[in-house]
Amino acid sequence: MKILLTGATGWIGSHVARELIRRGHEVHATVRDGSNRERIADLSKLKIHVGAIDALFKNFTRSSYFFGCGATGGDPFGSPALSF
Protein backbone atom coordinates (compact mmCIF):
# COMPACT_ATOMS: atom_id res chain seq x y z
CA MET A 1 0.00 0.00 0.00
CA LYS A 2 0.96 3.60 -0.50
CA ILE A 3 1.54 5.34 2.85
CA LEU A 4 2.28 8.94 3.78
CA LEU A 5 4.29 9.35 6.99
CA THR A 6 5.15 12.51 8.89
CA GLY A 7 7.83 12.54 11.57
CA ALA A 8 10.01 9.88 9.93
CA THR A 9 13.20 11.46 11.26
CA GLY A 10 12.04 11.09 14.88
CA TRP A 11 12.45 8.06 17.11
CA ILE A 12 8.91 6.70 16.73
CA GLY A 13 8.49 7.72 13.09
CA SER A 14 11.75 6.09 12.03
CA HIS A 15 10.65 2.79 13.59
CA VAL A 16 7.23 3.07 11.93
CA ALA A 17 8.90 3.73 8.55
CA ARG A 18 11.24 0.78 9.02
CA GLU A 19 8.40 -1.62 9.87
CA LEU A 20 6.16 -0.44 7.02
CA ILE A 21 8.97 -0.88 4.51
CA ARG A 22 9.79 -4.31 5.97
CA ARG A 23 6.17 -5.28 5.33
CA GLY A 24 6.50 -4.22 1.69
CA HIS A 25 4.61 -0.92 1.70
CA GLU A 26 5.49 2.10 -0.43
CA VAL A 27 6.32 4.75 2.18
CA HIS A 28 6.50 8.48 1.43
CA ALA A 29 7.90 10.62 4.23
CA THR A 30 7.72 14.37 4.63
CA VAL A 31 10.72 15.96 6.34
CA ARG A 32 11.61 19.52 7.22
CA ASP A 33 14.45 21.15 5.35
CA GLY A 34 17.62 20.76 7.41
CA SER A 35 16.26 17.99 9.66
CA ASN A 36 18.64 15.30 10.91
CA ARG A 37 18.05 12.20 8.77
CA GLU A 38 20.47 9.94 10.61
CA ARG A 39 17.73 7.56 11.83
CA ILE A 40 16.45 6.94 8.29
CA ALA A 41 19.73 7.10 6.35
CA ASP A 42 19.77 3.34 5.75
CA LEU A 43 16.20 3.18 4.41
CA SER A 44 16.89 3.27 0.67
CA LYS A 45 13.27 2.41 -0.20
CA LEU A 46 11.88 5.37 1.77
CA LYS A 47 10.70 8.14 -0.54
CA ILE A 48 11.60 11.44 1.09
CA HIS A 49 9.75 14.68 0.35
CA VAL A 50 11.18 17.91 1.75
CA GLY A 51 8.83 20.75 2.56
CA ALA A 52 5.08 21.25 2.54
CA ILE A 53 2.76 18.31 2.90
CA ASP A 54 -0.14 19.95 1.02
CA ALA A 55 1.19 19.21 -2.47
CA LEU A 56 1.91 15.61 -1.52
CA PHE A 57 -1.68 14.97 -0.38
CA LYS A 58 -2.92 15.65 -3.92
CA ASN A 59 -1.05 12.57 -5.22
CA PHE A 60 -2.59 10.15 -2.78
CA THR A 61 -5.58 7.99 -3.67
CA ARG A 62 -8.48 6.69 -1.61
CA SER A 63 -6.52 3.48 -0.92
CA SER A 64 -3.67 5.39 0.70
CA TYR A 65 -2.96 5.65 4.41
CA PHE A 66 -1.55 8.39 6.60
CA PHE A 67 0.60 7.98 9.72
CA GLY A 68 1.15 11.21 11.66
CA CYS A 69 4.20 10.76 13.88
CA GLY A 70 5.45 14.34 13.62
CA ALA A 71 5.76 16.80 16.47
CA THR A 72 5.61 20.57 16.44
CA GLY A 73 9.06 20.84 17.98
CA GLY A 74 10.38 23.40 20.39
CA ASP A 75 10.07 23.58 24.15
CA PRO A 76 6.54 22.53 25.20
CA PHE A 77 6.92 24.31 28.56
CA GLY A 78 8.27 27.60 27.21
CA SER A 79 11.72 28.90 28.00
CA PRO A 80 10.78 30.58 31.33
CA ALA A 81 10.09 27.13 32.86
CA LEU A 82 13.65 26.11 32.14
CA SER A 83 15.36 29.17 33.56
CA PHE A 84 15.69 28.70 37.31
Backbone torsions as a table, in degrees:
resi	resn	phi	psi	omega
1	MET	NA	156.8	178.5
2	LYS	-91.3	123.0	-174.3
3	ILE	-128.1	136.1	174.3
4	LEU	-103.5	128.7	-176.8
5	LEU	-126.7	129.2	171.7
6	THR	-106.1	151.8	178.6
7	GLY	80.9	22.5	-176.3
8	ALA	-65.3	-21.9	-179.3
9	THR	-84.2	-9.4	178.5
10	GLY	-83.1	175.3	-176.6
11	TRP	-64.1	-51.4	-178.3
12	ILE	-69.6	-47.5	-178.4
13	GLY	-59.8	-37.3	179.2
14	SER	-66.2	-36.6	177.4
15	HIS	-71.0	-37.3	176.5
16	VAL	-63.4	-46.2	178.9
17	ALA	-58.9	-46.2	-179.0
18	ARG	-59.9	-44.2	-178.6
19	GLU	-69.4	-40.8	178.9
20	LEU	-63.2	-41.7	177.9
21	ILE	-66.1	-40.8	178.6
22	ARG	-59.1	-33.4	179.9
23	ARG	-84.2	2.0	173.7
24	GLY	91.6	12.5	-179.8
25	HIS	-82.8	155.3	174.2
26	GLU	-90.0	108.7	-173.2
27	VAL	-107.8	125.5	175.5
28	HIS	-109.9	126.1	-177.9
29	ALA	-118.1	134.4	174.0
30	THR	-95.2	135.5	178.3
31	VAL	-134.1	151.1	176.9
32	ARG	-78.5	145.6	176.8
33	ASP	-58.2	128.6	178.6
34	GLY	86.3	2.5	-179.8
35	SER	-72.6	151.9	179.5
36	ASN	-75.7	117.9	-176.9
37	ARG	-103.8	19.9	-177.4
38	GLU	-57.7	-40.7	-176.9
39	ARG	-69.2	-20.0	-177.7
40	ILE	-116.4	8.3	-175.7
41	ALA	-59.3	-30.4	-177.1
42	ASP	-89.4	0.1	-178.3
43	LEU	-92.1	81.3	-175.7
44	SER	-65.7	-25.2	-179.6
45	LYS	-84.9	-7.7	178.9
46	LEU	-74.8	126.9	178.8
47	LYS	-93.4	113.7	-174.6
48	ILE	-98.8	132.8	177.8
49	HIS	-122.8	120.2	-179.0
50	VAL	-93.4	131.3	174.5
51	GLY	108.9	-149.1	-171.9
52	ALA	-65.7	142.5	-179.5
53	ILE	-85.5	-21.2	-175.2
54	ASP	-56.3	-47.0	-178.6
55	ALA	-65.6	-33.1	-178.8
56	LEU	-69.1	-36.6	179.9
57	PHE	-57.9	-33.3	-178.0
58	LYS	-63.2	-25.8	-177.6
59	ASN	-88.1	-3.7	-177.0
60	PHE	-94.1	142.8	-176.6
61	THR	-98.0	177.7	179.7
62	ARG	-63.3	-23.0	-178.6
63	SER	-88.3	4.5	-179.3
64	SER	-85.5	159.8	178.9
65	TYR	-124.9	156.7	-179.5
66	PHE	-127.5	129.9	174.3
67	PHE	-118.0	116.0	-180.0
68	GLY	-99.6	97.2	-179.6
69	CYS	-111.0	7.3	-176.9
70	GLY	-80.9	153.7	176.2
71	ALA	-118.0	162.7	179.9
72	THR	-76.9	-22.3	179.3
73	GLY	82.3	174.4	179.9
74	GLY	84.2	-176.3	-178.0
75	ASP	-90.2	111.6	-176.8
76	PRO	-66.5	-17.2	-177.1
77	PHE	-99.8	-7.1	-176.9
78	GLY	80.4	146.3	-175.1
79	SER	-61.1	-31.0	178.6
80	PRO	-59.1	-32.0	-178.8
81	ALA	-67.0	-23.6	-177.7
82	LEU	-94.8	-8.7	179.7
83	SER	-99.9	108.8	-175.0
84	PHE	-88.8	NA	NA
